[in-house]
Amino acid sequence: MTQNRVEQTRIDQLTSTYGPDEPPRLPMDFGDYLSLLWRLDKHADQPAKVKYYRQCALSLAEGLGLKGRSVFRLVEVTAPGQLYKQLPNAPYRGTSHLIDAHDRKAAITQLTELRADVLKIGTYQDRWPVSWPGSGIIETELRERVFAVLFTALQGQFSSFGRLLLVVDIVLADLLLGIQPSKEVKIHQLISEFHYPNPSDSRVRWEYYSGE
């Protein structure tokens, strides 16, 4: 794979649903953990998906050696829908850098908001389960212009814009975990050793889609 292709595949994974029909293809790292937290927030009103994404997040965190860290406890004690809002408080919990905690919180707040905005743009099609906005416009030329913006122009621009995720994730990892070598783990190891939901398991699939 070329470098651009590797980056795009990584961005595609970070903006994916992580559901049984869209399991991670690449080894997972802290960026995937942040995307799973965003999914937990996004689906806060869907109990079946909350259960699924919480298990994904906790399993991945354990696989990455984060059990016991504030970012792990966050998932255990924070209500879905509030995770990204609570992430900036991590510098006040179990850290040796209290002297600059306020500045770290400000940086984490800005970066998590930016990350959430990028994910929102990258997953906008999730909100169109049946048809796209404007699909019923009678005037053909106008309908095609709407289509071009939503499916051509925006997607074309996002391939570059989405690279922000790769940069933001590196800095957020440094702020939340401390500067250290990045770690990643493959999904088959997470399934076999850390109870990550198996996308091939019929019960996992049934439970994930049961609330739709």
N, C-alpha and C positions, 0 to 999 in steps of 0.2 A: 504494500500500500504506500502511496505517496503521503508526505506529511500532511498535505491539505485534506486528503481522504481520511487519514487517521483522525484528524481534528474533527471533521464533519461527523464521522461515526460516533465519536465521543460526545459531541453536542447532541446528536440524535438520541443517544442513550439518556443524557441528562434531562432532556425534555420529553422523554417517553412516559408512558403510564406506569411502567414496571409491573403491569398486570400479567396474568397468566398467558395472555396472547401476545405479550410484548416483553418477554423476559430479557434481562441484560445479556448482551452478547460479549461485551468486553469485561475484563476484571473490574471489580467495583472498588472505589476508593471513597475518600471523605466527601468528594463532590456528589457522589451518588447518595450518600447519607443525607446531605443537605437537600437534595431533590426529593427524597422520601419524606423528609420533614415537611416540605412544602406540599406534597401530596396529602399528608395527614391533615394539614390545615385546609386544603382545598376541599376535601371530602368530609369535613367535620360533621356534616349532617347526615352521613351515610354510615351507619354502624358497621355494616359488613366490610366496607372498605377501610374504615378506621381500624378494625381488628386486623385486617390483612397488612396494611401499611405499617402499623405499629410493630407487628411481628417482623416484617422485613427490616425495619429500622433497627430494632433491638438486636436482631441476628447479625446484621451487617456491623453494627457498632462493636459487638462482641468479637466478631471475626477480625476487626481492625485493631483490637486490643484496647478499646475505649471503655470497657465495662468499669464502672466505678467513677468515671470522669463526669464532670458536670454536664457535658453534652449527652451522656447516656442517661443520667438521672432525669434530665429534662423531659425525655419521652415518657418516663415512668410517672412523673408527677404533674405534668402540664396537660391541660385539656386541649384536644384537637381544635385548631382554629386560633390558638394562642402561641404556638411553638416559635414561629419566626419573631413574634413580638417579644418573647422571653429570651431568645438567643443572646441579645446584647447584655443580659445580666450575668452571663457566664464569668466575666472577669472578677465578679464579686464572690464567686463560689469556688473555694478550694484552689486558690491561685496564690503564687508568691509575688505577684506583680501589683499588689493593691495600690502602690504609690501612683501608678498611672492608670488605674482601673477606669477612671472617668473618661480619659481620652480613648482608651480601648473600646469602651462602651459606645462612644460617639462614632468611632470608625466602624464597628460591627453593625451598628444601627443603619448607617448609610449604605454599607455594602450588602446587607441582607435585603434592604428595600430595593436596591438596584437589582439584585439577583431575582427577587420575586417579580419585578417588572419584566425582566428579560424572559423568565419562564412563562409569565402570563401571555406575552406576545408570541412566544414559541409554541404555545399550546392552545392558541385561540380556536382552532378547529374542534377542540374537544366539546365546545358548547353547541356544536351543530350536529346532533345525532341523526337527524333526518335529512335536512336540506340546508343550504347555505343562504345567508341573508340576501335577499334580492333575487332569489332563483325564480320567483313567480312574476317578476316584472315583465309586462307584456311587450314593451318596446325592445326589440332585439338588440339594437346597438347599445342602448343604455345598460341592459342586462349584461352584455358582454364586457362592458367597461367595468362594471362592478366586479365581475368575475376576474378580470385581469388584475385588478388591484388586490383582491383577496387571495388569489391563488398563484399569481405570477410575480407581481411587483413585490409584495410583502415577503413571500417565501424567498425570492432572490436576494433581497436585502438582508434577511435574517441570517443567511449563511455566514455573512461577515459579522453582523451584530452579535450573533450567538457566541462568538469567540470570547466575548466578555465573560461568559460563564467560566471559561478555563482560567482566566486571569484572576477573577474574583475568588474562585475556590481556593487557589493557592494562598492568597492573602488571608482569607477567612480561616483557613487551616492554621496558619501561623498565629493568628490572633486568638483563636479558640483552643488550640492544642499546644502551642509553642512551636518554635522553629525546630523541625526534626525531619528525618527522611520520610518521604511519603510511603504509605503502605497500601497495598491493594490485595484483593482476594477474589478468587473465581467463584461463580455461583454454585458450581457442583460441590465445592468445599463447604460453602455456607449451608447448603442443603444437608450434607452428610454429617457435618460436625456442629452446626450452630442452629439447627431447626428453622432455617429459612424456608418459607412456603415453596413447595415444589410445584412449578407451573404445570407439570404433567399429571399431577394428582387430581383426579376427578372431583374429589370433595373440596379441594382448594378452589378449583374453578367454579364449582357450584356455589360455594359460600361467597366468593368475590362478586359474582353476578346476581346473587339472590336479592339484593336490595334495589335492583333496577326495575 
